[in-house]
Amino acid sequence: MTHEFIQALQRELAPDVFFGEDIPVRFHNDWGGLAPVVPLALVRPRTTEQVSITLRLCNEFKVPVVPQGGLTVLPVGRGRSKMVLRCRSTA
């Protein structure tokens, strides 16, 4: 399942999706002080359509999502592998 999910992300969202060592360390944790966790994927959507595609795929493959904005403790999500959705501001 994970392999199919990763392929779907790559197919639908490249070049705005990152995996493994391509995910910068700053996205492995937040200000909560918990041990760093390497996410399954990092998506940096440029459009609302990409956000929609990402959430549709996560729902389809039952992959938890951790929305991440200012790297605060607010959206803490630990435990199972997850995909981090890093939203960029267009302002």
JOWO-V156696 format. One record per backbone hydrogen bond with DSSP energy under -1.0 kcal/mol. NH is the residue of the N-H (numbers start at 1). CO is the residue of the C=O. Records with the same first field share a line. If there is no record, write none. Layout:
NH=CO ; CO
This chain:
5=1
6=2
7=3
8=4
9=5
10=6
11=7
12=8
13=9
14=10
16=13
18=42
22=19
23=20
27=24
28=25
37=28
40=82
42=18
43=84
44=16
51=47
52=48
53=49
54=50
55=51
56=52
57=53
58=54
59=55
60=56
61=57
63=58
66=83
68=85
76=73
83=64
84=41
85=66
86=43
87=68
